[in-house]
């Protein structure tokens, strides 16, 4: 099973070791994994972290992955980003 890294939508998103076409392929692969839905059969509800971020725990049926959606930025967070917002590390 391969893991797809969430693209970072900033000016440095293109890795120094990849071509632009390769970057676009990586983004397409990431997008093709499907939509994120609220976890627990759709019963998860948004909550506010201690830092004030509003998060929703989500599930991606096609990949079988779980992750947090930051409702302020509308981005799925990496495990490290979620851990930082949840003050778990």
PADO-904535 format. One line per 3 residues: number of its first residue (from 1); their letters; for each residue x negated, y, z negated of N, C-alpha, C. Coordinates in steps of 0.02 Angstrom, whole numbers, plus 50000, padded with zeros to 5 digits. Layout:
N
NUM) a) X/Y/Z/X/Y/Z/X/Y/Z  ...
END
This chain:
89
1) xxx) 49958/49941/50000/50000/50000/50000/49955/50062/50000  49967/50107/50046/49928/50168/50049/49964/50224/50013  49925/50269/49985/49953/50327/49951/49942/50388/49994
4) xxx) 49994/50427/50003/49990/50487/50043/49984/50546/49996  49933/50587/50005/49922/50645/49963/49967/50701/49986  50000/50735/49939/50044/50791/49956/50002/50847/49985
7) xxx) 50018/50871/50045/49981/50927/50073/49988/50989/50030  49936/51028/50027/49937/51092/49992/49948/51145/50044  50000/51184/50038/50016/51234/50089/49983/51300/50073
10) xxx) 49917/51301/50077/49877/51360/50065/49827/51365/50122  49790/51419/50125/49744/51430/50180/49689/51376/50183  49673/51345/50127/49620/51295/50127/49648/51224/50132
13) xxx) 49710/51217/50156/49741/51151/50161/49705/51105/50209  49676/51133/50261/49640/51093/50310/49573/51074/50279  49563/51010/50270/49500/50986/50240/49442/50999/50288
16) xxx) 49385/51013/50261/49327/51029/50303/49305/50970/50346  49328/50910/50329/49307/50851/50366/49359/50827/50416  49414/50865/50426/49466/50842/50472/49482/50894/50524
19) xxx) 49507/50870/50580/49529/50915/50633/49599/50939/50618  49620/50990/50653/49687/51016/50643/49740/50963/50662  49726/50926/50715/49772/50873/50737/49778/50820/50683
22) xxx) 49722/50803/50651/49722/50754/50597/49763/50780/50537  49755/50845/50522/49794/50876/50468/49869/50872/50483  49888/50887/50545/49959/50884/50564/49985/50812/50561
25) xxx) 49944/50764/50580/49963/50694/50574/49974/50675/50501  49930/50699/50457/49937/50685/50385/50001/50715/50358  50018/50776/50379/50079/50808/50357/50140/50770/50383
28) xxx) 50138/50748/50446/50194/50710/50474/50204/50644/50437  50149/50611/50420/50154/50549/50383/50186/50561/50315  50164/50614/50281/50192/50631/50216/50266/50646/50220
31) xxx) 50286/50684/50271/50357/50703/50279/50400/50642/50298  50371/50594/50334/50409/50537/50358/50428/50488/50303  50400/50497/50243/50416/50451/50190/50487/50459/50164
34) xxx) 50521/50512/50183/50592/50518/50167/50608/50570/50115  50672/50578/50103/50697/50628/50056/50689/50606/49984  50685/50655/49940/50684/50643/49868/50754/50654/49841
37) xxx) 50776/50610/49796/50842/50616/49766/50834/50615/49690  50882/50643/49652/50877/50639/49580/50871/50566/49558  50826/50552/49511/50813/50484/49489/50871/50457/49446
40) xxx) 50864/50397/49423/50914/50363/49381/50981/50359/49416  50980/50340/49479/51041/50334/49517/51077/50399/49529  51040/50454/49529/51068/50520/49541/51094/50555/49479
43) xxx) 51080/50526/49420/51106/50556/49358/51058/50604/49324  50996/50608/49348/50948/50654/49317/50971/50726/49326  50959/50767/49276/50977/50837/49279/50914/50879/49266
46) xxx) 50912/50941/49292/50853/50984/49281/50843/51000/49207  50781/51011/49190/50764/51031/49121/50709/51083/49125  50700/51120/49070/50649/51172/49066/50592/51148/49021
49) xxx) 50531/51154/49046/50472/51135/49008/50455/51189/48957  50408/51173/48913/50386/51223/48863/50356/51284/48896  50327/51274/48955/50296/51330/48991/50348/51370/49031
52) xxx) 50411/51348/49031/50464/51385/49066/50480/51360/49136  50443/51310/49160/50457/51283/49227/50519/51240/49225  50561/51245/49277/50620/51203/49283/50603/51144/49328
55) xxx) 50609/51084/49301/50591/51023/49338/50650/50976/49343  50647/50934/49395/50696/50881/49404/50658/50818/49421  50671/50764/49384/50638/50700/49396/50673/50667/49456
58) xxx) 50634/50651/49508/50662/50626/49571/50632/50559/49591  50665/50528/49639/50646/50463/49666/50648/50467/49742  50599/50435/49774/50597/50432/49847/50610/50359/49866
61) xxx) 50671/50342/49886/50688/50272/49899/50643/50236/49949  50624/50270/50001/50584/50236/50053/50515/50214/50028  50483/50256/49987/50416/50239/49963/50418/50206/49894
64) xxx) 50474/50213/49859/50479/50185/49791/50444/50227/49739  50425/50289/49757/50389/50333/49711/50436/50376/49670  50414/50394/49610/50448/50442/49567/50402/50503/49559
67) xxx) 50432/50562/49553/50393/50623/49543/50439/50678/49518  50409/50732/49496/50447/50790/49474/50451/50842/49529  50510/50871/49537/50522/50926/49584/50522/50990/49544
70) xxx) 50479/51037/49562/50478/51103/49530/50532/51144/49564  50585/51161/49527/50641/51198/49556/50623/51270/49572  50571/51296/49542/50550/51365/49556/50513/51371/49621
73) xxx) 50477/51320/49641/50438/51322/49703/50466/51275/49756  50511/51230/49737/50541/51181/49782/50488/51134/49810  50438/51117/49768/50385/51071/49788/50384/51011/49742
76) xxx) 50370/50953/49770/50359/50893/49730/50289/50899/49700  50283/50887/49635/50220/50896/49601/50178/50832/49601  50113/50840/49602/50069/50783/49592/50074/50763/49519
79) xxx) 50049/50704/49502/50050/50682/49432/50012/50730/49387  49956/50756/49411/49916/50803/49371/49954/50869/49360  49985/50895/49413/50024/50956/49406/50081/50947/49356
82) xxx) 50116/50891/49361/50172/50878/49315/50147/50871/49244  50092/50835/49236/50063/50826/49169/50045/50892/49138  50017/50937/49177/49998/51003/49152/50060/51043/49131
85) xxx) 50112/51042/49172/50173/51079/49155/50210/51049/49095  50203/50984/49087/50236/50950/49031/50193/50950/48969  50134/50981/48973/50086/50986/48918/50070/50917/48890
88) xx) 50057/50870/48937/50042/50801/48917/49967/50787/48916  49927/50834/48939/49855/50821/48941/49817/50874/48903
END
